[in-house]
Amino acid sequence: MRDRLIVGNWKMNGGLAANTRLLRRLAAGWHAASGRVLAVCVPAPYLAQAQTELQGSAVAWGAQDVSEHRQGAYTGDVSAAMVAEFGARFAIVGHSERRQLHGETDALVAAKARAALAAGLTPIACVGETLVERERGDTESVVAREIDALTDALGDDAARIVVAYEPIWAIGTGRTATPEQAQAVHGSIRARLQRAGAGEIPILYGGSVKAANAAALFAMPDIDGGLVGGASLDGDEFLTIGHA
Ligand code: PEP
């Protein structure tokens, strides 16, 4: 059986005082459980704070993006090695907000996943379709293209990543894919990954996951956990999702 992985994506939210309260709530409320991992991906300036508050706890932490470059003249970028220096375990790459607002391509996302792996981080690579693409019947082909870009670029290392299926129409909208809708896409992702030798990696669902719907989603055979945005900013709600 695959491990359950629940990852909070704080996006561009937080502040030192509020973070301390949230991180302490998580550190106190989450206990090491075999087969279950809880993690938060924080804005880069708060990695040091996450490390201070979470080290020694059962909660892992990570970043929301990394540069595809190792180092150099890339003003404003943060390298995977820098993130790793703060004890981070994960880095989200290719979140739809970065693909849409920063023009990140499939090739760039794959390069970022490779950079994360090279620094010892586990990339959480996001894929998913827009509402227009879903209504056109293109969900499977869009997601297949995004998955293939990762597996083609990473080869055998594709077996070391995490994939998050996040239908863009469900992110931050309160509109969740039904467990059956999500499972249908997760099943096709799993089959595609299997052909690339990466069939056993965790596939997370993201898109308006909350305490009220987490258990039904996570009960699906190919949903191994969640990437949680808004609901991860509330410690009690996020812990409830972690235990779902
Ligand atoms: C996300 O940011 O990856 C996300 C899924 O957001 P939300 O849970 O708020 O929809």
Residues whose N, C-alpha, C, O or C-beta is under 5 A from the ligand:
A	BS01	PEP	N9 A170 I171 G172 T173 G206 G207 S208 V209 L227 V228 G229 G230 A231
